[in-house]
Every structure is written in structure tokens, then in C-alpha cells.
């Protein structure tokens, strides 16, 4: 990653490893007035003391208006419609008027706390606080409420509403050790670096996470704690990663392997899935091609052919041409409203971006909204009518289908859906943070008898890909300090989902009868599911709106779509945490609950769904596999080599001898990769170079924490590789001080990028 600066030190040009260049221009006050990259050219205007007054790109303009106190009073979108704000004497927003004219008022107490929301529908909400300004209770117009409890240090202990209560048990550092969700619970344990190593639930489904020194997961083992006398591993995966922690290979049951190859920017260029480690052919292979500004140009799927993507001048996805020659259009107008025909006359939108009419092959579909901007009705061309009911807090409560059946939903106070009821059958969920951990069905026609023991012994191939050394390996779970009577046998319909530790990408589906591995694409959307022998049980390819385009197997066997989304076959909608996404329209059916903080298109999904995701239904972000190499791009190859050597040292089995010596308080000397490394308990500093030798000393202070130890090794390896001292160690005091400061600075930066997760 290269940067050029002007005489004032301002960045005027950057160059990425793939050759992409960006240029920046400034005014006399140092404000950026123009930013250019291939395919995009953005110009900014300013007023007052550096306030952005307008943003111009590709013939569109967004304007920002301020009062005499330079408080934002209005945003005028690309269609000339205004979103306005009014402030009180201390600058708090007390009223806002949306693009469509709907007005919301906010009442505040003397401390500035919001005590009431006056909505255009009349469905108001009131808020109560404790002495330090924490929300204790929210009351809604329909009589429903949410209430919260905290401990003395401010950590939330209870979040409850009329449908569910969530209670947290925490350690002294505030980490959740057990989360109770009604009659069920999810417990966690952590290592000394604060990373979670164990997860287990009241159903006895447990996960053991093995991590490297950077905190990246190297292995996941799923266990059954309830149905056997001893914990039994029922599914397992192990990982190889690059220096930045990005996945290179995943080993799965049945000898299955998922491999990634990446370009200089860290973006995927090839994804291969097969059963033989050295196979020249894979059962499934995807090749990625990237264009200007990191936009995905095409994906070649060995099974479904090549999909070619086209973007507009604003970087929005316009179309996809599939391997069979068919084309999907999602043509956005200036504000992001989507059209499916090139003449852009197949849809009618309201002033806020709400879809009012849509014309398709079968005729016209009409949509209606309430005063809050929530969709309340959809009438299809044949007259079939869908009705939607909402809570005052903006959550979808029920959908009345054209056949007269109703689908009802319930949520906890954190916005997580805890149940769905349809035709006398209720699906329930237990959550692990932001991901569903368990789901099962109750009601008429559902076998609710608890299941037998799993009766599954993993194949020997599961453990074949165990990394050789250097892993913080937690023990398999036992019962810990939770009495056995607090565990429950699982219902026969129980599904346990296993997700990646750092994103909303499913890895496995475990039921009474089968354990399926899930392999996802670059976004985190499922590509395929495989059984314990490595055979394909489910396979999907996706349309630009997130719907499956082609599916092998039962479509709903894997209900996850774009990351954070769960398809409801009963309604045709995708649950997306705080909102519902409609794949038919390509957007949400209600306004963004965080308002303009989520973007000017308050109904829109992301502009480019080939590289961006919206996991919570609030705001989009570029997914990790589509970003440039992140912080790693700020380091030279030599600096990355330093970080790589430091990681190798910390993961070496020889370094385990130093850890053991430190625990015993005894000195020790080891050789690692040609380096002499000495632990000296009485060393006055955490680390120092051994001049005359290619090595260094580590003192007791380095073991104050895993972070301090990692930084010490980074610092000493950096000094050894860059020191100006000769074999005698001769160096001036000034040079030594400069080298020490440079090494410390590098260690801090490198730790934050290569080691901290």
C-alpha cells in the first residue's frame, strides 16, 4: 500500500497492491473537496467551520443544511426531498420530519434523556431512567413494555418484555458466563486473553473453540453433554489461516476440504471444495474476478457456469447475467429505488422510498403503509391480499395470509425473534448472542418426545487435520459447576446451528439424525451442505436479491440467505433482526429504525449485495472478504515477515518450555528457528536483545498478559531484523533509543492488526 503526500503532509494519492489508485484534493482549510478512484468521482462542498454542505457524484447531489449554531437542520436527497430536524436550546433533536412529511416529536427531561416519542400514528412510547441515565423501562401505547436491570458497574443483567425475559450472569470483567432465555440458557468460558473457548447450552450442545496466539479459531469441536455418560464429539472442523487470520483451508467431516486462494488485496480469487487434499479436481470450484474499486465482476461456478455483474457510476449493482444467459435487473435510480425493467417504469415509489406499485408478468401488485411507514397490506394481481400487523415499537407481530391463516411472531427485548406460530405449530429459538443456536417445533402433529442418545461416533478423518503445535487448546467440556438437573433432553425436532466465531456465517446443522457441514460463499451465504461422508445434501446458487436461484434438495433445509437473514416460507419474507427483508422488492418492508444513520434510503438494502451486507437490518457494511487487506496493507512485506516470525515463535512447542519455566519461576534457554530465546525471571525488563547472538531475553514482566507477551516478542524480533548494531552490539545511545521506540511502535501497531481479534 503506497501513499503520496503534499508539502502539508496531506495524502494526495494512494495505490493499492492491485494497482488501484485514488486521488484527493483539498481546499485552503484542509477539507477534502474531491476524491477519485476508477469509476467514481466525488466532490464535496463546505460551509461554516468545515461543515459538509453538499456531496456531488455522477450527476446527483445531496445537500446538508445548518442553523446559525451549525446544527444539522436538513438533508435534501437526490430527488430534492428534505428530511428536517428541529433542536432545543441545548442542541438535542426534539422533532424530525421525514422525506414523506411524517413528523415525530421527542420529549426530554432536564438531563436531556428521551422520555417520550410522539409518533405520527399516535402510538407513543415513554421511557424511564435510573439516576445515572440508564433506561429502566419503555412503555408502549398498546400496553406492552420492556424493562431492564443493571449491576453497579453498569453492565446489563436483565432485558425483558411481555414475551420473553433474558437474564445475564457475568464475571468481574463483565463477560457473559451464562445467558438465561426463559427456561433455557447458554453458558460461556473464556481464556486469559478474553476470547471464548467454550459454549454450551441447557440442551447439552457444546462447542469447544481452540485458538492460536492471535485469537483466531483453529478448531471447533461440537459435543453432546447430555445423552452420554461422557461428552462425545459429534462434529468437528479445523482451519488453516494466513498471517492476517483469513481462512485458507477448512477441514470437515468425511475428508472434505474447503480451500480459499486470495489476491494481493486479500480478496478471494478461488474457492475449492473437495474430499482429497491433493486432488487436482474438486467437486465444486468457484473463481472470482474483481474490477475497479474492489467491485466483483464475475463468479465462475463449476456447476452453474459464469455470472457476470455490472455496476453503475455510483457503485450500485445494476444487473447479473447468469450462465444460462438469463439476466436479472436491479436498476437503481438516483436515491437507490430499484427497478426490474430497463425503462424503469415497472415500479412506483413513495417519497420515502416505500414501494407502492410493482408491475410483473402477472400484472400489478399494490402496497399500502401506515403512518409509521410500515407495510400493512399487499394486494397481488389476482386479488390475493396479505395483511401485516405491527407493534408500536416497530416490530412485525403477525402476517395474515390470503388463505386466512395467520403467522405470529414474538421477540425478546433485544430484538431477537424467539417464536413463530403458524397453523398450530410454534417454532422456538434459543440464541447465542446474535446468532440462532437452537430451533425446534412444538404443537399439533409435532413429535415432542425427547430424543434418544445421538449414537454417532465421528470418523477418524475428523482429527487428521489437527495443527501441529502452538494452539491454546481448551479441554473437552464436562459438567462444570452447573448441576446436571439443569440440563434438558432435546426435543426430536431440535436443530442446532453452529456459526463462525466472528461472523454470521453458518458452519454446521446438527439434528437427531444427521450432522451436516455448511460451506458459505465470500459473503457468508450458504453454498452447500455435506453429510458426514462428504456427500452433497444441499446446494444453492443465488439471485441478486438474495433468493435461491437454483436449489438441489429441500430449499428450506438451510433457511439462511444474505448474512443475518432467515427465510420464512410462510410469508415469503426474510427475518433480518430489526426488520424484515422482501426479496421480491429487494428492500425492507419498514423504515430504518435508526433513521438516516443507516443511509438516505430508509427502505433500501445495500447498494451492492455482491460485496456489502446488512446483518441487522440497520446499515450496510462491506463484508470482510471483499475489503482490501485491511490493516495488513499498511505494513511492508518485511514488517509482515516480522509479524509472521513472532507468531511462529509464540506457537512453537519450544516456546511452551518457556511458558512452563515462567510458571515455575525458573530460567530456561531454547532455540526456535535459529533464534536463541532466554527466559530470565529476574530480568529488569519484559524483553531485551542478546547482542552477539540472534536472540533475545524475556523477563517476568512479559507474562503480565497474553497481549504483553505478544508485543514483547514482536518488539524483539523487529529489533533483531532491523538493528543497525553489528556483531559486537556497538550502537550509539541515540540510535539505541530510536530503535527501541521504533520497535515499540511497530509492536503496538502490529499487535492491533495481526494479533488482536
C-alpha positions in Angstrom: 0.0 0.0 0.0 1.6 3.3 -1.1 0.8 6.8 -0.2 1.9 10.2 -1.6 1.6 13.4 0.4 1.8 17.1 -0.4 4.0 19.6 1.3 1.5 19.9 4.2 1.5 16.2 4.8 -1.9 15.6 3.3 -2.5 12.4 1.4 -3.0 13.2 -2.2 -2.6 9.7 -3.8 -2.9 6.1 -2.6 -2.0 2.9 -4.5 -3.3 -0.5 -3.5 -1.4 -3.7 -4.2 -3.7 -4.5 -7.1 -2.7 -1.2 -8.8 -5.9 0.8 -7.9 -5.1 4.4 -7.4 -7.1 7.1 -5.5 -6.6 10.8 -5.7 -7.6 13.5 -3.2 -7.8 17.3 -3.5 -8.2 19.9 -0.6 -9.3 23.4 -0.1 -7.2 26.0 1.9 -8.7 24.8 5.2 -7.6 21.3 4.6 -11.0 19.9 3.8 -11.2 17.1 1.1 -13.0 18.6 -1.9 -12.6 15.8 -4.3 -11.9 12.1 -4.2 -11.4 10.0 -7.3 -10.9 6.3 -8.0 -11.5 4.2 -11.1 -15.2 4.6 -12.0 -16.1 7.1 -9.3 -15.6 10.8 -8.8 -17.0 12.5 -5.6 -16.9 16.3 -4.9 -17.6 17.9 -1.6 -18.6 21.4 -0.7 -18.3 23.1 2.7 -19.8 25.9 4.7 -19.1 27.5 8.1 -16.4 25.8 10.1 -15.8 22.8 7.9 -19.4 21.5 7.7 -20.1 19.5 4.6 -22.8 21.4 2.6 -23.1 19.2 -0.4 -21.9 15.9 -2.0 -21.9 15.5 -5.7 -21.4 12.3 -7.7 -22.4 11.1 -11.2 -24.8 14.0 -11.7 -26.5 13.6 -8.3 -26.4 16.0 -5.4 -27.1 15.6 -1.7 -27.3 18.9 0.3 -26.9 19.5 4.0 -28.5 22.5 5.8 -27.5 24.0 9.1 -28.7 26.7 11.5 -26.7 29.6 12.9 -25.2 27.2 15.6 -24.1 24.9 12.8 -26.5 22.2 13.9 -27.8 20.0 11.1 -31.4 21.1 10.2 -32.0 19.3 7.0 -30.8 16.7 4.5 -32.0 17.1 0.9 -31.8 13.9 -1.1 -31.0 13.3 -4.8 -34.7 13.8 -5.7 -34.9 17.2 -3.8 -36.9 15.8 -0.9 -35.9 17.1 2.6 -35.6 15.3 5.9 -35.7 18.1 8.6 -34.6 18.4 12.2 -35.5 20.8 15.0 -33.3 21.3 18.1 -33.9 22.6 21.6 -31.8 25.2 23.3 -29.0 22.7 24.1 -28.9 21.2 20.7 -31.0 18.0 21.2 -33.3 16.9 18.4 -36.9 17.5 19.5 -38.7 17.0 16.2 -38.0 15.4 12.8 -39.9 15.4 9.6 -39.3 12.6 7.2 -38.9 12.7 3.4 -42.7 11.9 3.2 -43.7 14.5 5.7 -44.4 12.3 8.7 -43.4 14.0 11.9 -42.0 12.5 15.1 -41.5 14.5 18.3 -39.1 13.8 21.2 -39.7 14.9 24.7 -36.7 15.1 27.1 -36.2 15.7 30.8 -33.8 18.3 32.3 -30.9 15.9 31.9 -31.6 15.5 28.2 -32.9 12.0 28.5 -35.5 11.0 26.0 -38.7 10.5 28.0 -41.3 10.2 25.2 -41.7 9.6 21.5 -44.8 11.1 19.9 -45.4 9.2 16.7 -47.5 10.2 13.7 -49.7 7.2 14.3 -50.4 8.2 17.8 -48.8 5.1 19.1 -46.5 6.8 21.6 -43.8 5.4 23.8 -42.4 6.6 27.2 -39.1 6.0 28.9 -37.9 5.8 32.5 -34.3 6.1 33.7 -32.3 5.5 36.8 -30.2 8.1 38.5 -27.2 7.7 36.1 -29.3 7.8 32.9 -29.7 4.1 32.1 -33.1 3.1 30.6 -35.1 1.1 33.1 -38.5 0.8 31.3 -40.1 1.5 28.0 -43.9 1.6 27.9 -45.9 1.5 24.6 -49.4 2.6 23.7 -50.7 -0.9 23.4 -49.8 -1.7 27.0 -46.7 -3.7 26.1 -43.4 -2.8 27.9 -39.7 -3.5 28.0 -37.7 -3.3 31.2 -34.0 -3.6 32.1 -31.9 -4.2 35.2 -28.2 -3.4 35.7 -25.5 -4.2 38.2 -23.4 -1.5 40.0 -20.8 -1.1 37.2 -23.5 -0.5 34.6 -23.5 -4.0 32.9 -27.0 -5.1 31.9 -28.3 -8.0 33.9 -31.9 -8.3 32.7 -33.7 -7.4 29.5 -37.3 -8.4 29.4 -40.6 -7.7 27.7 -44.1 -9.2 27.7 -42.9 -12.2 25.6 -39.5 -13.1 27.0 -37.0 -12.5 29.8 -33.3 -12.6 29.2 -31.0 -12.6 32.3 -27.2 -12.5 32.3 -24.6 -13.9 34.6 -21.3 -12.1 34.3 -17.8 -12.4 35.6 -15.9 -9.5 37.2 -14.8 -8.3 33.8 -18.3 -8.0 32.5 -18.2 -11.1 30.2 -21.3 -13.1 30.0 -20.8 -16.5 31.6 -24.4 -17.6 31.3 -27.4 -16.1 29.5 -30.8 -17.3 30.5 -33.6 -17.2 28.0 -36.7 -18.2 29.8 -36.4 -21.9 30.7 -33.2 -22.3 28.6 -29.7 -21.0 28.9 -26.4 -20.6 27.0 -23.1 -20.6 29.0 -19.6 -19.5 28.1 -16.0 -19.7 29.3 -13.0 -17.6 28.2 -9.3 -17.8 28.1 -6.9 -15.4 29.7 -6.9 -13.2 26.5 -10.7 -12.8 26.8 -11.6 -15.0 23.8 -14.3 -17.5 24.3 -13.2 -21.1 24.4 -16.3 -23.0 25.5 -20.0 -22.6 24.7 -22.7 -24.9 25.9 -26.5 -24.9 26.4 -29.2 -26.3 28.5 -29.8 -28.9 25.8 -26.2 -30.1 26.3 -25.0 -29.0 22.9 -21.4 -27.7 23.4 -18.7 -26.1 21.3 -15.0 -26.1 22.2 -13.0 -23.4 20.4 -9.2 -23.9 20.0 -7.4 -20.7 19.2 -3.9 -19.6 18.1 -1.9 -16.8 19.8 -3.7 -14.2 17.7 -7.1 -15.4 19.0 -8.1 -16.9 15.6 -10.1 -20.1 15.8 -8.1 -23.1 14.7 -10.5 -25.8 15.6 -14.2 -26.2 16.6 -15.5 -29.3 18.2 -19.2 -29.8 18.9 -20.1 -32.1 21.7 -23.1 -33.7 23.3 -23.1 -33.4 27.1 -26.4 -34.9 27.9 -27.1 -38.1 26.1 -23.9 -40.0 27.1 -22.1 -40.6 30.3 -19.1 -38.6 29.0 -19.0 -35.8 26.5 -18.8 -37.0 22.9 -17.6 -35.1 19.9 -20.3 -35.1 17.2 -18.9 -32.7 14.6 -15.5 -31.0 14.1 -13.7 -28.6 11.9 -10.2 -27.3 11.8 -8.7 -24.3 10.0 -5.5 -23.0 8.4 -5.1 -19.2 8.2 -2.8 -16.7 6.7 -0.9 -14.0 8.7 -4.0 -11.8 8.9 -6.1 -14.6 10.2 -8.0 -15.1 6.9 -9.2 -18.6 6.2 -7.1 -20.6 3.7 -8.4 -24.1 4.3 -11.1 -25.8 6.4 -11.1 -29.5 7.1 -14.6 -31.0 7.6 -16.0 -34.5 8.3 -15.8 -37.1 5.6 -12.4 -35.8 4.5 -14.0 -32.7 3.0 -11.8 -29.7 2.5 -12.7 -26.1 1.6 -9.8 -24.0 0.3 -9.5 -20.3 -0.5 -6.9 -18.6 -2.6 -6.6 -14.8 -2.4 -5.1 -11.9 -4.3 -2.7 -9.3 -3.0 -5.6 -7.4 -1.5 -6.8 -10.4 0.4 -9.9 -10.9 -1.7 -10.9 -14.4 -2.8 -10.0 -15.4 -6.3 -10.7 -19.2 -6.0 -12.8 -21.3 -3.7 -12.4 -25.1 -4.0 -14.4 -27.8 -2.2 -13.4 -31.5 -2.4 -12.5 -34.6 -0.4 -8.9 -35.2 -1.4 -6.2 -32.9 -0.1 -4.0 -33.2 -3.2 -6.8 -33.6 -5.7 -6.4 -31.7 -9.0 -10.2 -31.7 -9.4 -12.8 -30.6 -6.9 -16.4 -31.4 -6.6 -17.1 -27.6 -6.5 -15.0 -24.7 -7.6 -15.7 -21.0 -7.8 -13.5 -18.4 -9.4 -13.8 -14.7 -8.5 -12.8 -11.8 -10.7 -12.5 -8.3 -9.3 -12.7 -5.0 -11.1 -12.0 -1.3 -10.3 -12.6 -0.1 -6.8 -13.0 -3.7 -5.5 -16.2 -4.4 -7.3 -17.0 -8.1 -8.1 -17.0 -8.6 -11.9 -17.8 -12.2 -12.2 -18.1 -15.6 -10.4 -17.5 -18.8 -12.4 -19.2 -21.7 -10.7 -18.0 -25.2 -11.9 -21.6 -26.4 -11.7 -23.8 -23.4 -12.7 -21.5 -21.5 -15.1 -20.4 -17.9 -15.0 -22.3 -15.0 -13.6 -21.3 -11.6 -14.8 -22.1 -8.5 -12.7 -22.5 -4.9 -13.9 -22.4 -1.8 -11.7 -23.5 1.8 -12.2 -21.4 5.0 -11.8 -22.3 5.1 -8.1 -21.0 1.6 -7.4 -24.5 0.1 -7.2 -25.1 -3.4 -8.6 -27.3 -3.0 -11.8 -27.5 -6.5 -13.2 -26.4 -10.1 -13.2 -26.1 -12.3 -16.3 -26.2 -15.9 -15.4 -24.5 -18.9 -17.0 -27.7 -19.9 -18.9 -27.9 -16.5 -20.5 -30.8 -15.1 -18.4 -30.5 -11.7 -16.8 -31.6 -10.2 -13.5 -32.0 -6.4 -13.4 -32.0 -4.3 -10.2 -31.6 -0.9 -11.8 -31.4 1.9 -9.1 -32.5 5.5 -9.6 -30.6 8.4 -8.1 -31.8 7.6 -4.5 -31.4 3.8 -4.8 -35.1 2.8 -5.6 -34.9 -0.4 -7.6 -36.5 -1.3 -10.9 -36.6 -4.6 -12.8 -37.0 -3.2 -16.3 -34.6 -1.1 -18.3 -37.3 1.6 -18.8 -37.6 2.0 -15.0 -41.4 2.2 -15.4 -42.4 -1.1 -13.7 -42.5 0.4 -10.2 -43.8 3.3 -8.3 -42.2 4.6 -5.1 -43.4 7.0 -2.4 -41.4 10.0 -1.2 -39.5 8.0 1.4 -38.6 5.1 -1.0 -41.5 2.9 0.0 -42.7 0.6 -2.8 -46.3 1.5 -3.8 -46.8 -0.4 -7.0 -45.0 -3.1 -8.9 -45.8 -4.5 -12.4 -44.7 -8.0 -13.2 -45.6 -10.7 -15.7 -48.9 -11.5 -13.9 -50.0 -7.8 -13.5 -49.8 -5.1 -10.9 -49.2 -5.6 -7.1 -50.2 -2.7 -4.8 -48.7 -2.0 -1.4 -50.1 0.2 1.4 -48.4 1.6 4.5 -49.4 3.1 7.9 -48.4 6.5 9.3 -45.2 5.0 10.6 -44.1 3.8 7.2 -44.7 0.1 7.9 -46.2 -2.0 5.2 -49.7 -3.0 6.2 -51.1 -4.5 3.0 -50.1 -6.2 -0.2 -52.6 -6.9 -2.9 -51.4 -9.2 -5.7 -52.7 -9.1 -9.3 -55.2 -11.9 -8.7 -56.7 -10.0 -5.7 -54.9 -12.1 -3.1 -54.4 -9.9 0.0 -51.6 -10.0 2.6 -52.1 -8.0 5.8 -49.3 -7.0 8.2 -49.7 -6.1 11.9 -47.1 -4.1 13.8 -46.2 -3.3 17.4 -45.8 0.3 18.5 -42.1 -0.4 18.7 -41.9 -1.2 15.0 -41.7 -5.0 15.2 -43.8 -7.2 12.9 -46.3 -9.0 15.1 -48.3 -11.0 12.5 -48.9 -11.6 8.9 -52.4 -12.6 7.7 -52.1 -14.7 4.6 -54.5 -14.7 1.6 -55.7 -18.2 2.7 -56.9 -16.8 6.1 -54.1 -18.4 8.1 -52.0 -16.1 10.4 -48.3 -16.2 11.1 -47.5 -14.7 14.5 -44.1 -13.6 15.9 -42.6 -12.9 19.3 -39.3 -11.2 20.2 -37.2 -10.6 23.2 -36.2 -7.1 24.4 -33.0 -7.3 22.3 -34.9 -7.7 19.1 -34.2 -11.4 18.6 -37.1 -13.5 17.4 -38.0 -16.2 20.0 -41.0 -17.8 18.3 -43.1 -18.1 15.1 -46.6 -19.7 15.2 -48.4 -21.0 12.1 -51.3 -23.4 11.8 -51.0 -24.5 15.4 -47.2 -25.2 15.3 -44.8 -22.9 17.1 -41.1 -22.7 16.1 -38.9 -21.6 19.0 -35.3 -20.3 19.1 -32.5 -20.1 21.6 -29.9 -17.5 20.7 -26.1 -17.4 21.2 -25.6 -13.6 21.0 -26.6 -12.5 17.5 -26.9 -16.0 16.0 -29.6 -18.6 16.5 -28.2 -21.6 18.3 -31.2 -23.9 18.6 -34.6 -24.1 17.0 -37.4 -26.7 17.4 -41.1 -27.1 16.8 -44.0 -27.6 19.2 -47.7 -28.2 18.7 -50.1 -30.3 16.7 -48.5 -33.0 14.7 -45.0 -32.5 16.1 -43.3 -35.3 17.9 -42.3 -33.6 21.1 -40.8 -36.6 22.8 -37.3 -36.1 23.9 -34.8 -37.7 21.6 -32.6 -40.7 22.3 -28.8 -40.5 22.6 -27.2 -39.4 19.4 -25.4 -42.6 18.7 -22.8 -41.0 16.5 -19.1 -41.6 16.6 -17.1 -39.2 14.4 -14.8 -40.7 11.8 -11.1 -40.9 12.3 -10.6 -38.3 9.5 -12.1 -35.6 11.7 -8.9 -35.3 13.7 -6.5 -35.7 10.8 -6.1 -32.0 10.2 -5.1 -31.1 13.7 -2.4 -28.3 13.6 0.9 -29.5 14.7 1.6 -27.1 17.6 1.1 -23.7 19.2 -2.6 -23.8 19.9 -4.3 -22.6 23.1 -6.2 -25.9 23.4 -9.0 -25.9 25.9 -10.1 -29.2 27.4 -13.2 -31.0 26.3 -16.2 -30.0 28.4 -17.5 -31.8 31.4 -20.4 -30.7 33.6 -18.5 -27.8 35.1 -20.4 -26.2 38.0 -23.9 -26.5 36.5 -25.9 -29.2 38.1 -27.0 -32.0 35.7 -30.6 -31.4 36.6 -30.4 -28.0 34.9 -29.8 -29.7 31.6 -32.7 -30.9 29.4 -33.1 -33.7 26.9 -33.7 -32.2 23.4 -37.0 -32.5 21.6 -36.8 -34.7 18.5 -37.2 -31.7 16.2 -34.2 -29.8 17.7 -31.8 -28.2 15.2 -28.5 -26.9 16.5 -26.8 -24.4 14.3 -23.0 -23.8 14.5 -21.8 -20.4 13.3 -18.3 -19.0 12.7 -17.0 -17.2 15.8 -16.6 -13.8 14.1 -19.4 -13.5 11.6 -22.9 -14.6 10.8 -21.9 -17.5 8.6 -23.3 -20.9 9.5 -20.8 -23.8 9.6 -23.0 -26.8 10.6 -26.5 -28.1 11.1 -26.9 -30.8 13.7 -30.1 -32.8 14.3 -31.1 -36.0 15.9 -30.4 -37.9 12.7 -27.6 -36.1 10.9 -24.7 -33.7 11.1 -24.3 -31.5 8.1 -21.3 -29.3 7.3 -22.2 -25.9 5.7 -19.8 -24.2 3.3 -20.5 -20.5 2.6 -19.5 -18.1 -0.1 -17.4 -14.9 0.2 -20.4 -13.1 1.8 -21.3 -15.7 4.3 -24.4 -17.0 2.4 -24.6 -20.8 2.3 -23.3 -22.6 -0.8 -23.7 -26.2 0.1 -24.3 -28.7 2.9 -22.5 -32.0 3.2 -23.1 -35.1 5.3 -20.6 -37.0 7.5 -19.3 -38.9 4.4 -18.7 -35.7 2.4 -21.6 -36.2 0.1 -23.6 -33.2 -1.0 -27.0 -33.0 0.6 -28.0 -29.4 -0.4 -26.7 -26.9 -2.9 -27.8 -23.4 -3.9 -26.9 -20.5 -6.1 -28.2 -17.0 -5.5 -30.1 -14.3 -7.3 -29.1 -10.7 -6.9 -31.9 -10.2 -4.4 -30.7 -13.0 -2.1 -33.3 -15.6 -3.2 -32.1 -19.0 -4.2 -31.9 -19.2 -7.9 -31.3 -22.9 -8.1 -31.5 -25.4 -5.3 -30.6 -29.1 -5.0 -32.5 -30.6 -2.1 -35.1 -29.0 0.1 -35.0 -25.2 -0.2 -35.8 -24.7 3.5 -33.3 -27.3 4.8 -31.0 -24.3 5.1 -33.1 -21.2 5.7 -30.2 -18.7 5.8 -29.9 -16.2 2.9 -27.8 -13.0 3.0 -25.8 -12.9 6.3 -28.2 -12.2 9.2 -31.3 -13.3 7.2 -33.6 -16.2 7.8 -36.3 -17.1 5.3 -39.9 -17.6 6.4 -41.6 -19.8 3.8 -44.9 -18.9 5.3 -44.6 -15.2 4.4 -42.0 -15.0 1.7 -40.1 -12.6 3.9 -36.6 -12.9 5.3 -36.2 -12.1 9.0 -33.3 -9.7 9.3 -33.1 -9.0 13.1 -34.6 -5.5 13.4 -36.5 -5.6 10.1 -37.9 -7.9 7.5 -36.5 -8.0 4.0 -38.7 -8.6 1.0 -36.7 -10.4 -1.8 -39.5 -9.6 -4.2 -38.9 -5.8 -3.9 -35.2 -6.1 -3.0 -35.7 -3.9 0.2 -37.2 -3.8 3.6 -40.9 -3.5 4.4 -40.5 -0.8 7.1 -38.3 2.3 7.6 -34.9 2.0 9.1 -35.3 2.2 12.9 -32.1 4.2 13.2 -33.2 6.7 10.6 -30.7 8.4 8.4 -27.9 6.8 10.4 -28.4 3.8 8.2 -28.4 5.8 5.0 -30.7 8.1 3.0 -32.6 5.1 1.5 -34.6 4.2 4.6 -36.2 1.2 2.9 -33.2 0.1 0.9 -30.9 -2.9 1.4 -27.2 -2.3 0.4 -26.3 -0.8 -3.0 -24.0 -3.7 -4.0 -25.1 -7.0 -2.5 -22.1 -8.8 -4.1 -19.8 -7.1 -1.6 -21.9 -5.5 1.1 -24.2 -6.9 3.8 -26.7 -5.6 6.3 -26.6 -8.2 9.1 -29.0 -6.4 11.5 -31.4 -4.7 9.1 -29.9 -1.3 10.1 -26.9 -0.3 8.0 -24.7 -1.9 5.4 -21.0 -2.6 5.5 -18.5 -4.1 3.2 -18.0 -7.7 4.1 -14.6 -8.8 5.2 -13.8 -11.0 2.2 -14.5 -8.0 -0.1 -12.5 -5.4 1.7 -8.9 -4.7 0.9 -6.3 -6.4 3.0 -7.3 -4.2 5.9 -4.7 -3.1 8.3 -2.2 -5.6 6.8 -2.0 -3.4 3.7 -0.3 -0.7 5.9 2.7 -3.0 6.5 5.6 -3.7 4.2 6.5 -7.3 3.3 9.4 -7.0 5.7 7.1 -5.9 8.5 4.7 -8.7 7.7 7.6 -11.1 7.9 8.4 -9.9 11.4 4.8 -10.5 12.5 4.9 -13.9 10.9 8.1 -14.9 12.7 6.7 -13.6 16.0 3.6 -15.7 15.6 5.7 -18.8 14.7 7.8 -18.3 17.8 4.8 -18.0 20.1 3.2 -21.1 18.5 6.3 -23.2 18.7 6.3 -26.2 21.0 9.7 -25.0 22.2 8.1 -21.8 23.5 5.8 -24.0 25.6 9.0 -24.7 27.6 9.4 -21.0 28.3 5.8 -20.8 29.5 6.4 -23.8 31.8 9.6 -22.2 33.1 7.8 -18.9 33.8 5.1 -20.8 35.7 7.8 -22.5 37.8 9.9 -19.3 38.2 13.0 -20.9 36.7 15.3 -19.7 33.9 15.4 -21.6 30.6 17.1 -21.2 27.2 15.6 -22.6 23.9 16.3 -22.4 20.2 13.5 -21.5 17.9 14.1 -21.1 14.1 17.8 -20.2 14.7 17.0 -17.8 17.4 18.2 -18.1 21.0 15.4 -17.2 23.4 16.1 -17.0 27.1 13.6 -16.7 29.9 15.2 -14.9 32.9 12.8 -14.4 35.9 14.9 -11.6 37.3 15.4 -9.7 34.1 14.6 -6.0 34.8 12.5 -5.5 31.7 10.0 -7.5 29.7 12.4 -8.1 26.9 15.9 -7.2 25.6 18.1 -8.2 22.7 21.0 -10.6 23.1 23.8 -8.7 21.2 26.3 -11.0 19.6 23.6 -13.6 19.2 20.5 -13.9 17.1 18.1 -13.9 20.0 16.6 -12.1 23.0 15.8 -12.4 26.7 12.2 -12.4 28.0 11.6 -11.3 31.6 8.8 -12.0 34.0 7.0 -8.7 33.1 6.3 -10.0 29.6 3.9 -12.5 31.1 1.6 -9.9 32.6 -0.9 -10.8 29.9 -1.0 -12.6 26.5 -1.1 -9.2 24.8 2.1 -8.0 26.6 3.8 -11.3 25.7 2.9 -11.0 22.0 4.1 -7.3 21.9 7.4 -8.3 23.6 8.1 -10.9 21.0 7.1 -8.6 18.2 9.3 -5.9 19.5 12.4 -8.1 19.9 12.0 -9.8 16.5 11.7 -6.3 14.9 14.8 -5.1 16.6 16.8 -8.2 15.6 15.7 -7.8 12.0 16.3 -4.0 11.8 19.0 -3.1 14.3 22.0 -1.2 13.0 24.3 -2.8 15.5 27.0 -5.1 14.3 28.0 -8.4 15.8 29.6 -6.6 18.7 26.4 -4.8 19.5 28.0 -1.4 19.1 25.5 1.3 18.7 25.1 4.9 19.9 22.8 5.7 22.7 20.7 7.9 20.4 20.4 5.1 17.8 19.5 2.6 20.5 16.8 4.8 21.9 15.4 5.4 18.4 15.4 1.7 17.6 13.6 0.9 20.9 11.0 3.5 20.2 10.5 2.2 16.6 10.3 -1.4 17.8 7.7 -0.5 20.5 5.6 1.5 18.0 5.7 -1.3 15.5 4.8 -3.9 18.1 1.7 -1.9 19.1 0.6 -1.4 15.6 1.3 -5.0 14.5 -0.4 -6.4 17.6 -3.6 -4.5 16.8 -3.7 -5.8 13.2 -2.2 -9.3 13.3 -2.9 -10.5 16.8 -5.9 -8.7 18.3 -9.3 -10.0 17.2 
